[in-house]
Amino acid sequence: MNRVELSAQIIERKVLRYTPAGLPALDLVLAHESTVTEAQQDRKVKLDVKAVALGPVAEQLNRTDIGTSLLVTGFLGAPRNGRGVLLHITALTDIV
């Protein structure tokens, strides 16, 4: 199974673009900070992750302010250049 759920903030957003099929697409960078337990020890986790959204989710994220806290759901894939990991966002919720 390839499913990711991540609380994060938008720290960078590119210009909304369209795929050859006419779907809106948006490239983003998200920042995440949390504390998790690993081997019975608390560990601080801080990371930035590249992400992409398509369709209505891309349009919604394009209207969302930088710095907004979100809960995103999606899956991991490879970016076009084949290096690293890209989070494909399929759903999101504002964190109040």
Helices and strands as residue ranges (DSSP letters): E 4-13, E 17-18, E 24-38, E 41-54, H 55-62, E 69-77, E 86-94
